Amino acid sequence: MIDALFGSKTRVKLLHLFLNNPGQPFYVREITRKIGEQINSVRRELSNMIEVGIITSDSADNKLYYQINQRYEYYAPLKAIFSDNKTESRVISAADENVSDEYSSMLASIIGLRLAIFSGILVKGSTTPVDIILVGEMSPLKVKAFIKIVEKNEGREINYSVLSYDEFYYRLSVRDRFITEILNGKHSVIIDKDKILNKQ
């Protein structure tokens, strides 16, 4: 049934392989061995999937490696369809208001956090490469624990940046490209204890 829906048995096998191994790169011959399909049909489907944007490629050791693009717009629903572990197939998104509230209360409990901004895959319509900016003097262990929860909920890796208050304030004042790109794009301010963004 899924073969008919996705139009190609090879594509279905590739999606299954990549979506169950996020962050794991594979080269073509390795892929053909793992999914038991002809190299020409694998190459054709890989080319189609790169064009769509669901996988990315990178070369190393004179080999071209392919892996799932965890920032692909439909990554979460596809992972839910193809996941071997069906108990993890329900992916929660920060776009859900209740989840955003849950994240807010978690962030509020991190001592030293003064500003938290969500963007990227956590904000619908955002195209920035960074998902979370945390500003302040915080325990790295607390930050990692929070990011781990978000990654589990979102079903993918999260790109985040931690800045000291002074560094953020300086970057903001000189209109640093990194900060400006996020603030000019779609974003959500979760915490702003000093109302620093209101002063701009």
C-alpha positions as CSV (number, residue, x, y, z in Angstrom):
1,M,0.0,0.0,0.0
2,I,2.8,2.5,0.9
3,D,4.6,1.5,-2.3
4,A,1.5,2.5,-4.3
5,L,1.2,5.8,-2.3
6,F,4.8,6.8,-2.8
7,G,5.1,5.5,-6.4
8,S,8.3,3.4,-6.1
9,K,9.4,0.5,-4.0
10,T,13.0,1.8,-4.1
11,R,11.9,5.2,-2.8
12,V,9.9,3.6,0.1
13,K,12.9,1.5,1.1
14,L,15.2,4.5,0.9
15,L,12.8,6.6,3.1
16,H,12.6,3.8,5.6
17,L,16.4,3.5,5.7
18,F,17.0,7.2,6.1
19,L,14.2,8.1,8.4
20,N,15.1,5.3,10.8
21,N,18.8,6.4,10.9
22,P,18.7,10.2,11.3
23,G,22.2,11.7,11.4
24,Q,23.7,8.6,9.8
25,P,25.3,9.1,6.3
26,F,25.4,6.2,3.8
27,Y,27.2,5.9,0.4
28,V,25.5,4.4,-2.7
29,R,26.9,0.9,-2.6
30,E,26.2,0.6,1.1
31,I,22.6,1.7,0.4
32,T,22.1,-0.9,-2.4
33,R,23.3,-3.6,-0.1
34,K,21.1,-2.5,2.8
35,I,17.9,-2.2,0.7
36,G,18.6,-4.9,-1.9
37,E,17.8,-2.8,-5.0
38,Q,19.7,-2.1,-8.2
39,I,22.3,0.6,-8.2
40,N,20.7,2.5,-11.1
41,S,17.3,2.8,-9.5
42,V,18.9,3.8,-6.2
43,R,20.9,6.5,-7.9
44,R,17.7,7.8,-9.7
45,E,15.7,7.9,-6.5
46,L,18.5,9.6,-4.6
47,S,18.7,12.3,-7.3
48,N,14.9,12.8,-7.0
49,M,15.0,13.0,-3.2
50,I,17.9,15.5,-3.2
51,E,15.9,17.7,-5.7
52,V,12.9,17.6,-3.3
53,G,15.1,18.4,-0.4
54,I,14.4,15.4,1.8
55,I,18.0,14.2,1.8
56,T,21.3,15.9,1.6
57,S,24.6,14.8,0.2
58,D,28.2,15.4,1.2
59,S,31.5,14.0,0.0
60,A,34.2,12.5,2.2
61,D,37.1,10.0,1.4
62,N,36.3,10.2,-2.3
63,K,32.7,8.9,-1.6
64,L,29.4,10.7,-1.9
65,Y,27.4,10.2,1.3
66,Y,23.6,10.7,1.7
67,Q,21.5,11.3,4.8
68,I,18.1,12.5,5.8
69,N,17.5,16.3,6.0
70,Q,16.1,16.7,9.5
71,R,15.1,20.3,8.6
72,Y,12.9,19.2,5.7
73,E,9.4,20.7,6.1
74,Y,7.7,17.3,6.2
75,Y,10.4,15.4,8.1
76,A,8.2,14.8,11.2
77,P,5.1,13.4,9.5
78,L,7.3,11.2,7.3
79,K,9.2,9.9,10.3
80,A,5.9,9.0,11.9
81,I,4.9,7.0,8.8
82,F,8.2,5.2,8.3
83,S,9.4,4.8,11.9
84,D,10.2,1.2,13.1
85,N,9.4,2.3,16.6
86,K,5.7,3.2,16.5
87,T,5.6,4.3,20.1
88,E,7.8,7.3,19.1
89,S,5.8,8.0,16.0
90,R,3.7,10.7,17.6
91,V,5.7,13.8,17.2
92,I,4.8,16.9,19.2
93,S,5.5,20.3,17.7
94,A,6.3,23.6,19.4
95,A,3.6,25.1,17.1
96,D,1.1,23.5,19.5
97,E,0.3,26.2,22.1
98,N,0.3,23.7,25.0
99,V,3.8,22.5,24.1
100,S,5.1,26.2,23.8
101,D,3.7,26.8,27.3
102,E,5.4,23.6,28.5
103,Y,8.7,24.8,27.1
104,S,8.2,28.3,28.7
105,S,7.8,26.8,32.1
106,M,10.8,24.6,31.6
107,L,12.9,27.6,30.5
108,A,11.6,29.7,33.4
109,S,13.2,27.1,35.8
110,I,16.7,27.5,34.3
111,I,18.6,29.8,36.6
112,G,20.5,32.6,34.9
113,L,18.4,32.5,31.6
114,R,17.5,36.1,30.6
115,L,16.3,35.7,27.0
116,A,14.9,32.8,25.0
117,I,14.0,33.0,21.3
118,F,12.5,30.3,19.1
119,S,12.8,30.3,15.3
120,G,13.7,27.8,12.6
121,I,11.7,24.5,12.8
122,L,10.1,25.6,16.0
123,V,8.2,28.5,14.4
124,K,5.9,27.9,11.5
125,G,7.1,29.8,8.4
126,S,10.6,30.5,9.8
127,T,13.5,29.6,7.5
128,T,16.4,30.5,9.8
129,P,19.0,27.8,10.4
130,V,18.9,28.3,14.2
131,D,16.0,27.0,16.2
132,I,16.7,28.3,19.7
133,I,18.8,31.2,21.1
134,L,19.4,31.2,24.9
135,V,21.0,34.2,26.5
136,G,22.4,34.4,30.0
137,E,24.8,32.6,32.4
138,M,23.3,29.1,32.7
139,S,24.3,25.6,33.7
140,P,25.4,23.8,30.5
141,L,23.9,20.6,31.9
142,K,20.5,22.3,32.3
143,V,20.6,23.7,28.8
144,K,21.5,20.2,27.4
145,A,18.7,18.6,29.3
146,F,16.2,21.1,27.9
147,I,17.5,20.7,24.3
148,K,17.2,16.9,24.7
149,I,13.5,17.2,25.7
150,V,12.8,19.5,22.7
151,E,14.6,17.1,20.3
152,K,12.6,14.2,21.6
153,N,9.3,16.1,21.3
154,E,10.2,17.4,17.8
155,G,11.7,14.1,16.6
156,R,14.8,15.7,15.1
157,E,18.0,17.5,16.0
158,I,17.7,21.1,17.2
159,N,20.2,23.8,16.2
160,Y,20.7,26.1,19.2
161,S,23.0,28.9,20.3
162,V,24.0,30.0,23.8
163,L,25.2,33.5,24.3
164,S,26.2,35.6,27.3
165,Y,24.0,38.6,27.9
166,D,26.9,41.0,27.1
167,E,27.7,39.2,23.8
168,F,24.0,39.2,22.8
169,Y,23.6,42.9,23.7
170,Y,26.8,43.8,21.8
171,R,25.6,41.8,18.7
172,L,22.2,43.4,18.9
173,S,23.6,47.0,19.1
174,V,26.0,46.5,16.1
175,R,23.2,44.8,14.1
176,D,25.1,41.6,13.9
177,R,24.0,39.6,10.8
178,F,23.3,36.4,12.8
179,I,20.9,38.1,15.3
180,T,19.4,40.4,12.7
181,E,18.4,37.5,10.5
182,I,16.6,35.8,13.3
183,L,14.8,38.9,14.6
184,N,13.8,40.0,11.1
185,G,12.4,36.6,10.3
186,K,9.6,34.7,11.9
187,H,10.4,34.1,15.6
188,S,8.9,33.8,19.0
189,V,10.2,35.4,22.1
190,I,9.6,32.9,24.9
191,I,11.4,34.8,27.7
192,D,12.7,38.3,27.8
193,K,13.3,39.1,31.5
194,D,15.1,42.5,30.8
195,K,12.7,43.5,28.0
196,I,15.8,44.0,25.9
197,L,14.0,43.5,22.6
198,N,11.4,46.1,23.5
199,K,14.1,48.7,23.8
200,Q,15.0,48.2,20.1
